[in-house]
């Protein structure tokens, strides 16, 4: 009562038959965490219980002033509220895996059709947000069962997604719904997912940050799951299609992209929760990290943590080497096109499959798209790019140069005529 009076909180009490007392009082969302912490620090009986529910309307003498006092504070959920919310958003495992399969098949179809709308629809129905946010929350809440279960769901869910996309791709190839000789990497929506890049990693980290912020506040969470699924489902679909098309280098790059995105989302969410003030229980309690893990769960928890450490280090190394390769390729292409002989060319894009450690036998395919305003030939451009890139990267590369030729005529009439022609030159 002293604490509630000190904060100017209006409350009422109900005395039960066993002399226990029930306190009822309204709070702004931003005040719940601090008030609960202060009540517990004051020695609130461990046998007491707390129920937090949302009030639709409050009319008490001091509530308006109290709400104004916390109006500039981020409306962060208390730990107990966050724990309950994370548990609530988890899907039953049957629906979780079924939703994963349906979403990845829709995403695979969208990739093959080059239809962004279909991919967006697949991301809306994907259930990945629940498991992606549960692991960081479980770590900070010392709910190690939630942590292990979440990691298992992410691994099994994405593994099932890859297998489902591979079977779907194999089926449509065998039944002739797509040409057997279709160059899958030439599809635009597939080409942007050939390998992890710095920008794709940044996007995945932001998805984790937004997810953690959205689920720990009263912000709308309707679109947060879409952003998390955007980093996972298309990459899983592309990995499965690479298996169906028997393209190992493309498949390795997309699988690495998927791993990077998974780890980045979890890491982004974990760091965001810490910045928002959710400290692990074992850091504030009297016991250690090891003591916070129940003895019957220690093997599973330590095994999961070791797996995550190895996966993070391995994925980080492979991703870093690919980023270095991509930057080198971009630099060499830019330097080549800056030469006087190519002043009439404008660089449109550079697309490369995974270019990490050179343990593979097949060359790394790099596609350079340029536009020109005349039909002048550049027969030695692909050879020159190949020589320069191989000398800098010490890797065997295959260069494909695509020329887009355009001509625009502006006459006295408002009409404008434009013709385009696409030419390819490979070295």
C-alpha positions in Angstrom: 0.0 0.0 0.0 2.9 2.4 0.7 4.4 1.8 -2.7 1.0 2.4 -4.5 0.4 5.5 -2.4 3.9 6.8 -3.2 3.2 6.6 -6.9 -0.3 8.1 -6.6 -1.9 4.9 -7.8 -5.6 4.5 -7.2 -6.5 1.1 -5.8 -9.2 -0.9 -4.1 -8.9 -4.0 -1.9 -11.0 -7.0 -1.4 -10.6 -9.1 1.7 -11.1 -12.9 1.3 -12.5 -15.3 3.8 -9.0 -16.6 4.6 -7.9 -13.1 5.5 -5.9 -12.7 2.2 -6.2 -9.4 0.4 -6.8 -8.8 -3.3 -5.5 -5.5 -4.7 -7.0 -4.0 -7.8 -5.4 -1.0 -9.5 -5.1 0.4 -13.0 -1.7 1.3 -14.5 -0.4 2.6 -17.8 1.4 -0.1 -19.7 4.8 1.6 -19.3 4.4 1.6 -15.5 3.7 -2.1 -15.1 7.3 -3.4 -15.2 8.7 -0.9 -12.7 5.8 -1.3 -10.2 6.0 -5.1 -10.3 9.7 -5.0 -9.8 9.4 -2.6 -6.8 6.7 -4.7 -5.2 8.9 -7.8 -5.5 11.9 -6.0 -4.1 9.8 -4.9 -1.1 9.2 -8.6 -0.2 5.8 -9.4 -1.8 4.9 -12.9 -0.7 6.1 -15.5 -3.1 2.9 -17.4 -2.6 0.9 -14.4 -3.9 -0.2 -14.3 -7.5 -0.4 -11.5 -10.1 -2.8 -11.2 -13.0 -2.3 -8.5 -15.6 -5.1 -7.8 -18.1 -5.9 -5.0 -20.5 -8.5 -2.4 -19.4 -10.7 -0.9 -22.0 -11.6 2.2 -19.9 -10.3 3.7 -16.6 -11.9 6.5 -14.6 -10.2 7.1 -11.3 -9.1 10.4 -9.6 -5.4 10.1 -10.3 -5.1 7.9 -13.4 -5.0 10.8 -15.8 -2.0 12.3 -14.1 -0.3 8.9 -13.8 -0.8 8.3 -17.5 0.6 11.8 -18.3 3.6 11.0 -16.2 4.4 7.9 -18.3 3.4 9.3 -21.6 7.0 9.8 -22.8 8.1 6.4 -21.6 8.3 3.5 -24.1 5.4 1.2 -23.3 7.5 -1.8 -22.6 5.9 -5.0 -21.3 7.0 -6.4 -18.0 9.0 -9.7 -18.1 6.0 -11.7 -17.0 3.9 -10.1 -19.7 6.5 -10.7 -22.4 6.8 -14.3 -21.3 3.0 -14.8 -21.6 2.9 -13.1 -24.9 5.7 -15.2 -26.4 4.0 -18.3 -25.2 0.7 -17.1 -26.7 2.0 -16.4 -30.2 3.6 -19.9 -30.5 1.7 -22.1 -33.0 0.8 -25.7 -32.3 3.5 -27.8 -34.0 1.1 -29.4 -36.5 -0.1 -26.0 -37.8 3.4 -24.6 -37.6 4.9 -27.2 -39.9 1.9 -27.2 -42.2 2.0 -23.4 -42.5 5.7 -23.6 -43.3 5.2 -26.1 -46.1 2.3 -24.2 -47.6 4.1 -20.9 -47.4 7.4 -22.2 -49.0 5.5 -23.9 -51.9 3.7 -20.6 -52.6 7.1 -18.8 -52.4 8.7 -21.3 -54.8 5.9 -20.8 -57.2 6.3 -17.0 -56.9 10.0 -17.3 -57.6 9.5 -19.4 -60.7 6.8 -17.1 -62.0 8.8 -14.0 -61.0 5.7 -12.7 -59.2 6.4 -10.6 -56.1 2.7 -10.6 -55.1 2.7 -14.4 -54.7 5.9 -14.2 -52.6 4.4 -11.6 -50.3 1.3 -13.8 -49.9 3.6 -16.6 -48.9 5.3 -14.5 -46.3 1.9 -13.4 -44.8 0.9 -17.0 -44.0 4.4 -18.1 -42.8 4.6 -18.8 -39.0 8.3 -18.3 -38.5 8.0 -15.2 -36.3 6.9 -17.2 -33.3 9.9 -19.4 -33.2 12.4 -16.8 -34.3 11.6 -14.5 -31.3 11.1 -17.3 -28.7 14.7 -18.3 -28.6 16.1 -14.8 -27.6 13.2 -14.3 -25.2 13.7 -17.7 -23.6 17.4 -16.9 -23.0 16.6 -13.7 -21.1 13.7 -15.1 -19.2 15.6 -18.2 -18.2 13.0 -20.4 -19.8 15.4 -22.9 -21.2 12.7 -25.2 -22.4 11.4 -22.4 -24.6 14.9 -21.7 -25.8 15.7 -25.3 -26.9 12.2 -25.8 -28.3 12.5 -22.7 -30.4 15.9 -23.6 -31.9 14.6 -27.1 -32.7 11.5 -25.6 -34.4 13.6 -23.3 -36.5 15.9 -26.0 -37.6 13.2 -28.6 -38.4 10.8 -26.0 -39.8 13.4 -24.6 -42.3 14.6 -28.1 -43.1 11.1 -29.2 -43.9 10.7 -26.0 -46.0 13.7 -26.8 -48.1 12.6 -30.4 -48.7 9.1 -29.2 -49.5 10.4 -26.7 -52.1 12.7 -29.3 -53.6 9.9 -31.8 -54.0 7.7 -29.1 -55.5 10.4 -28.1 -57.9 11.1 -31.7 -59.0 7.4 -32.3 -59.5 6.8 -29.3 -61.8 10.0 -30.2 -63.8 8.9 -33.8 -64.3 5.4 -32.9 -65.3 6.5 -30.2 -67.7 4.9 -27.2 -66.0 8.2 -25.4 -66.6 10.7 -26.0 -69.3 13.3 -28.6 -68.2 16.1 -26.4 -69.5 15.0 -23.3 -67.6 18.0 -21.3 -66.4 16.7 -20.7 -62.9 19.4 -18.2 -61.9 18.3 -15.9 -64.7 14.9 -15.3 -63.0 15.2 -11.9 -61.4 13.7 -12.8 -58.1 15.9 -15.8 -57.8 19.0 -13.9 -58.9 18.8 -11.6 -55.9 19.1 -14.6 -53.6 22.2 -16.2 -55.0 24.4 -15.7 -51.9 24.5 -13.7 -48.7 25.5 -10.1 -49.0 26.1 -7.3 -46.5 22.8 -5.7 -47.4 20.8 -8.9 -47.0 22.4 -9.4 -43.6 21.5 -5.9 -42.5 17.9 -6.5 -43.6 17.7 -9.7 -41.5 19.2 -7.9 -38.4 16.6 -5.2 -38.8 13.9 -7.8 -39.0 15.0 -9.2 -35.6 15.2 -5.7 -34.1 11.7 -4.7 -35.3 10.3 -8.1 -34.2 11.7 -7.8 -30.7 10.6 -4.1 -30.4 7.1 -4.9 -31.7 6.4 -7.8 -29.4 7.7 -6.1 -26.3 5.6 -3.0 -26.8 2.0 -2.2 -27.7 2.9 -1.6 -31.3 1.1 -3.5 -34.0 2.6 -6.8 -34.7 0.6 -7.6 -37.8 3.4 -6.9 -40.3 6.3 -7.9 -38.1 5.9 -11.6 -39.0 5.9 -10.7 -42.7 9.3 -9.0 -42.4 10.8 -11.9 -40.5 9.4 -14.4 -43.1 10.7 -12.2 -45.9 14.2 -13.0 -44.8 13.6 -16.8 -44.4 10.9 -18.3 -46.6 12.1 -17.1 -50.1 15.7 -18.2 -49.2 14.4 -21.6 -48.2 12.3 -21.9 -51.4 15.4 -20.9 -53.5 17.5 -23.6 -51.7 14.9 -26.2 -52.5 14.6 -25.2 -56.1 18.4 -25.4 -56.4 18.2 -29.0 -55.3 15.5 -29.7 -57.8 17.5 -28.1 -60.6 20.7 -29.9 -59.4 22.7 -26.7 -59.1 25.0 -27.3 -56.1 26.9 -24.0 -56.1 23.6 -22.0 -56.3 22.1 -24.2 -53.6 25.1 -23.7 -51.3 24.8 -19.9 -51.7 21.1 -19.8 -51.0 21.4 -22.2 -48.0 24.2 -19.9 -46.6 21.9 -16.9 -47.1 19.2 -18.7 -45.2 21.6 -19.5 -42.3 22.9 -16.0 -42.1 19.3 -14.6 -42.0 18.3 -17.0 -39.3 21.2 -16.1 -37.1 20.9 -12.4 -37.8 17.3 -12.3 -36.8 17.9 -14.1 -33.5 21.0 -12.0 -32.8 19.1 -8.8 -33.6 16.2 -9.7 -31.4 18.5 -10.7 -28.5 20.5 -7.5 -28.6 17.3 -5.4 -28.9 15.8 -7.1 -25.8 19.0 -6.3 -23.8 19.1 -2.7 -24.9 15.4 -2.3 -23.9 16.3 -3.4 -20.4 15.5 -7.1 -20.3 18.4 -8.4 -18.4 18.9 -12.2 -17.9 17.5 -13.4 -14.5 20.9 -15.0 -13.7 22.6 -11.7 -13.9 20.3 -10.0 -11.4 19.7 -13.0 -9.1 22.1 -14.5 -6.5 22.8 -17.7 -8.6 25.0 -18.1 -11.6 24.3 -18.9 -15.2 24.8 -22.6 -14.7 22.5 -22.6 -11.7 19.8 -20.9 -13.7 19.6 -24.1 -15.9 17.7 -27.0 -14.4 19.9 -30.1 -14.1 17.7 -32.2 -16.4 18.0 -29.6 -19.2 21.7 -28.8 -18.9 22.8 -31.3 -21.7 20.2 -30.0 -24.1 20.9 -26.3 -23.4 24.7 -26.6 -23.6 24.5 -28.8 -26.7 22.2 -26.2 -28.3 24.5 -23.3 -27.3 27.6 -25.2 -28.7 25.7 -25.8 -32.0 24.8 -22.1 -32.3 28.4 -21.1 -31.6 29.8 -23.4 -34.3 27.1 -22.4 -36.8 27.7 -18.7 -36.1 31.5 -18.9 -36.6 31.3 -21.1 -39.7 28.5 -19.0 -41.3 30.3 -15.8 -40.4 33.5 -17.0 -42.1 31.8 -18.2 -45.3 29.7 -15.0 -45.5 32.7 -12.7 -45.0 34.7 -14.4 -47.8 31.7 -14.1 -50.1 31.3 -10.4 -49.2 35.0 -9.8 -50.0 34.7 -11.6 -53.3 31.6 -9.6 -54.2 33.3 -6.3 -53.4 36.3 -7.2 -55.4 34.2 -8.2 -58.4 32.3 -4.9 -58.2 35.5 -2.9 -58.0 37.1 -4.6 -61.0 33.9 -4.2 -63.1 33.7 -0.5 -62.1 37.4 0.1 -62.9 37.1 -1.7 -66.3 34.1 0.3 -67.4 35.8 3.6 -66.4 38.4 3.1 -69.1 38.0 5.4 -72.2 37.2 2.4 -74.4 33.9 1.9 -72.5 32.7 5.4 -72.0 29.5 4.7 -73.9 28.5 1.9 -71.5 26.4 2.3 -68.3 26.5 -0.4 -65.7 23.1 -1.7 -64.7 23.9 -4.6 -62.3 26.5 -7.2 -61.3 25.2 -10.6 -60.2 27.4 -13.3 -58.8 26.8 -16.7 -57.3 28.6 -17.7 -54.1 32.3 -16.8 -54.4 33.7 -18.0 -51.1 36.5 -20.5 -50.5 37.7 -21.9 -53.9 37.3 -25.6 -53.0 34.8 -26.3 -55.8 35.7 -27.5 -59.3 33.1 -25.5 -61.3 33.8 -21.8 -62.0 31.9 -19.0 -60.3 29.4 -17.4 -62.6 29.3 -13.6 -62.7 26.8 -11.8 -64.8 27.4 -8.1 -65.7 24.5 -6.1 -67.3 25.4 -2.9 -69.1 23.4 -0.6 -71.4 24.6 1.1 -74.5 23.1 3.7 -76.9 24.6 2.3 -80.1 25.3 -1.0 -81.7 29.0 -0.7 -81.3 30.6 -4.1 -80.5 32.6 -4.8 -77.3 33.9 -8.3 -78.1 36.8 -8.2 -75.7 34.9 -6.9 -72.6 34.0 -10.3 -71.2 37.6 -11.5 -71.7 39.0 -8.4 -70.0 36.7 -8.7 -67.1 37.5 -12.4 -66.6 41.2 -11.7 -66.6 41.0 -8.9 -64.1 38.7 -10.7 -61.7 40.6 -13.9 -61.8 43.8 -12.1 -61.1 42.4 -10.2 -58.1 40.3 -13.1 -56.6 42.6 -16.0 -57.6 39.4 -17.9 -58.5 38.1 -19.4 -61.8 35.2 -17.3 -62.9 32.9 -17.4 -65.9 31.8 -13.9 -67.0 28.6 -13.3 -68.8 28.1 -9.7 -70.2 24.5 -8.8 -71.2 24.1 -5.7 -73.4 20.8 -3.8 -73.4 20.7 -1.5 -76.4 18.2 1.3 -76.4 17.3 4.0 -78.9 14.9 6.9 -78.1 13.5 9.2 -80.8 11.9 12.5 -79.7 10.0 14.1 -82.6 7.8 17.1 -82.8 4.8 15.0 -81.6 4.5 13.9 -78.0 5.0 10.3 -78.9 8.2 8.6 -78.0 9.5 5.4 -79.7 11.8 3.1 -77.8 13.4 -0.1 -78.9 15.5 -2.5 -76.8 17.6 -5.4 -77.7 19.4 -7.8 -75.3 22.7 -9.3 -76.4 24.8 -11.7 -74.4 28.6 -12.2 -74.5 30.1 -14.9 -72.4 33.8 -15.6 -71.5 
